[in-house]
Amino acid sequence: MKVSVLASGSEGNSTYLETKNHKILIDLGMNVKYIKEKLQELDILPEQIDLILITHVHKDHIGALDKFIKKYQLDVQYVIVSE
């Protein structure tokens, strides 16, 4: 398992989690460009993400969610833990 914090703070939160079977983003609070660059530093393409987990629906956790999904035309599952 691989875990990398991409951003943590009041401006945005995002964490990358990789298991044997999945490439997961937990929250997308930063902008799309920032998340793409951080994933590329890990040699991950945004198109490889197959699950997005949203912990709650505050802007610093979902700020880039819609644009990220549209830009990379991902077929992902949304899981919201709490609102």
Backbone bond lengths (Angstrom), bond angles and torsions (degrees), N, CA, C in turn:
res aa  C-N    CA-C-N  psi(-1)  N-CA   C-N-CA  omega(-1)  CA-C   N-CA-C  phi
1 M - - - 1.448 - - 1.523 108.08 -
2 K 1.335 114.91 142.14 1.460 121.58 179.54 1.522 107.98 -125.58
3 V 1.336 116.86 132.15 1.454 122.15 177.99 1.521 108.21 -129.48
4 S 1.339 116.56 129.49 1.457 121.42 177.89 1.522 109.46 -137.81
5 V 1.317 116.41 122.85 1.455 120.95 175.86 1.524 107.12 -79.65
6 L 1.328 116.17 118.97 1.458 121.58 179.78 1.521 111.24 -87.22
7 A 1.324 116.95 -34.57 1.465 122.58 178.90 1.518 108.89 -159.27
8 S 1.320 114.79 143.80 1.460 119.40 178.10 1.522 108.47 -150.78
9 G 1.318 116.08 117.40 1.456 119.57 179.15 1.511 111.80 155.99
10 S 1.312 115.63 -178.12 1.459 120.65 -175.71 1.529 112.94 -67.87
11 E 1.338 118.36 -21.92 1.461 120.81 178.91 1.524 112.26 -82.61
12 G 1.325 117.48 -19.65 1.451 119.45 178.44 1.517 112.84 166.14
13 N 1.318 114.71 150.09 1.453 122.47 -179.34 1.520 109.88 -130.66
14 S 1.315 115.60 137.98 1.458 120.55 176.06 1.524 108.90 -164.20
15 T 1.320 115.68 137.43 1.456 121.79 179.54 1.522 108.72 -134.64
16 Y 1.320 115.67 139.88 1.462 121.77 176.21 1.522 108.15 -103.04
17 L 1.316 115.94 132.68 1.454 122.51 178.89 1.522 107.91 -130.20
18 E 1.333 115.67 129.02 1.465 119.85 178.70 1.513 109.41 -123.48
19 T 1.321 115.17 128.22 1.456 121.37 174.58 1.527 107.40 -113.82
20 K 1.299 116.23 -178.30 1.461 120.46 178.56 1.531 111.23 -58.67
21 N 1.337 116.63 -33.02 1.457 120.98 -173.22 1.526 115.91 -111.22
22 H 1.339 118.34 -11.20 1.465 119.83 -172.65 1.516 112.96 -141.82
23 K 1.335 113.67 152.35 1.459 123.30 170.58 1.525 105.48 -117.65
24 I 1.319 115.99 115.82 1.463 122.21 -167.06 1.528 110.66 -122.53
25 L 1.326 115.53 137.88 1.457 120.35 167.96 1.518 107.93 -108.04
26 I 1.307 115.44 129.83 1.458 121.40 174.68 1.521 105.93 -105.14
27 D 1.312 116.00 110.02 1.461 125.06 -178.21 1.525 111.63 68.60
28 L 1.306 115.57 149.43 1.472 123.28 177.69 1.519 108.45 -137.67
29 G 1.307 116.69 68.54 1.453 120.91 -174.65 1.505 115.16 -86.94
30 M 1.309 118.47 -18.49 1.464 121.41 178.55 1.530 108.74 -90.97
31 N 1.326 116.97 178.64 1.459 119.24 179.35 1.534 110.69 -78.14
32 V 1.326 115.50 164.10 1.459 121.97 -174.99 1.525 111.49 -59.96
33 K 1.324 117.16 -43.88 1.468 120.74 -179.06 1.529 110.84 -59.32
34 Y 1.308 116.81 -44.08 1.465 121.22 179.96 1.532 110.84 -61.84
35 I 1.320 116.50 -47.49 1.469 120.44 -178.23 1.529 110.29 -64.14
36 K 1.334 117.00 -42.38 1.460 120.78 178.00 1.528 110.74 -58.81
37 E 1.324 116.77 -46.53 1.464 120.66 -179.40 1.530 111.74 -62.77
38 K 1.316 116.73 -41.92 1.469 119.96 179.66 1.530 111.10 -66.67
39 L 1.319 117.43 -38.78 1.466 120.37 176.60 1.521 110.45 -65.08
40 Q 1.329 116.95 -41.44 1.466 120.31 179.63 1.529 111.32 -62.48
41 E 1.333 117.36 -33.37 1.466 120.28 175.52 1.528 111.24 -61.62
42 L 1.334 116.24 -24.63 1.467 122.25 178.58 1.531 111.74 -96.59
43 D 1.335 117.00 7.36 1.468 123.32 -175.82 1.521 112.61 61.10
44 I 1.325 115.90 37.81 1.461 122.50 177.23 1.518 108.36 -117.77
45 L 1.310 116.65 132.14 1.455 121.27 173.60 1.525 108.93 -88.86
46 P 1.323 118.45 141.56 1.470 119.95 178.64 1.527 112.51 -54.84
47 E 1.322 116.54 -33.59 1.464 121.08 -179.48 1.530 112.93 -64.60
48 Q 1.315 117.32 -16.09 1.467 121.17 -179.17 1.532 112.92 -82.56
49 I 1.319 117.36 -12.44 1.459 120.37 -179.02 1.523 108.94 -66.89
50 D 1.330 116.63 129.09 1.460 118.79 -179.64 1.526 114.03 -120.58
51 L 1.319 116.95 1.48 1.462 120.11 176.39 1.519 108.13 -152.47
52 I 1.320 115.98 134.71 1.457 121.50 174.02 1.516 107.66 -121.38
53 L 1.311 115.13 126.29 1.456 121.80 178.40 1.522 107.63 -111.13
54 I 1.319 116.67 122.58 1.455 121.89 177.68 1.519 107.75 -106.97
55 T 1.322 116.16 120.94 1.459 119.90 -176.41 1.518 112.41 -75.62
56 H 1.340 116.71 -37.07 1.462 121.74 173.47 1.524 108.72 -166.34
57 V 1.319 116.84 165.52 1.452 120.55 -167.42 1.529 114.70 -98.03
58 H 1.304 117.18 44.77 1.461 121.08 169.65 1.524 108.41 -88.65
59 K 1.345 116.33 151.68 1.461 121.25 -175.39 1.528 112.66 -55.04
60 D 1.323 117.87 -36.37 1.467 119.48 -178.29 1.527 112.33 -72.91
61 H 1.321 117.29 0.96 1.465 122.21 176.36 1.533 112.69 -118.82
62 I 1.339 117.29 -18.74 1.475 119.99 -177.27 1.529 113.10 -128.17
63 G 1.308 119.03 8.61 1.459 122.61 -173.71 1.514 115.59 -51.59
64 A 1.328 118.25 -36.20 1.466 121.55 -177.24 1.529 113.04 -107.19
65 L 1.299 117.51 3.88 1.467 120.67 -172.21 1.527 113.17 -56.13
66 D 1.310 118.53 -56.40 1.471 120.98 -176.41 1.525 111.88 -61.31
67 K 1.331 116.80 -46.98 1.465 120.29 -178.29 1.524 111.96 -65.41
68 F 1.319 117.14 -38.00 1.464 121.63 179.60 1.522 110.64 -63.06
69 I 1.325 116.35 -46.63 1.467 121.53 -179.83 1.533 110.66 -62.91
70 K 1.331 116.51 -44.69 1.468 120.19 -179.73 1.521 111.60 -66.77
71 K 1.320 117.21 -46.12 1.465 121.28 -176.17 1.521 111.99 -61.46
72 Y 1.310 116.93 -42.05 1.467 120.35 -175.75 1.522 112.86 -101.78
73 Q 1.305 117.64 5.37 1.466 123.69 176.48 1.526 111.33 43.50
74 L 1.312 114.85 52.49 1.457 120.50 -176.59 1.519 111.59 -80.92
75 D 1.286 114.70 143.27 1.455 122.15 171.89 1.519 105.93 -102.86
76 V 1.325 115.26 85.45 1.464 119.76 -174.57 1.510 110.30 -121.76
77 Q 1.312 113.80 166.74 1.457 121.00 175.26 1.521 108.22 -99.28
78 Y 1.319 115.91 142.61 1.453 120.58 174.44 1.513 108.38 -104.10
79 V 1.282 115.99 130.75 1.454 120.98 176.23 1.524 106.80 -129.20
80 I 1.317 117.63 115.21 1.459 120.89 177.47 1.515 107.70 -104.94
81 V 1.334 115.32 120.04 1.454 120.57 -176.67 1.515 110.92 -75.01
82 S 1.323 117.30 -45.35 1.468 120.94 178.11 1.515 109.36 -154.41
83 E 1.316 116.27 159.60 1.465 119.84 -179.49 1.474 112.15 -106.82
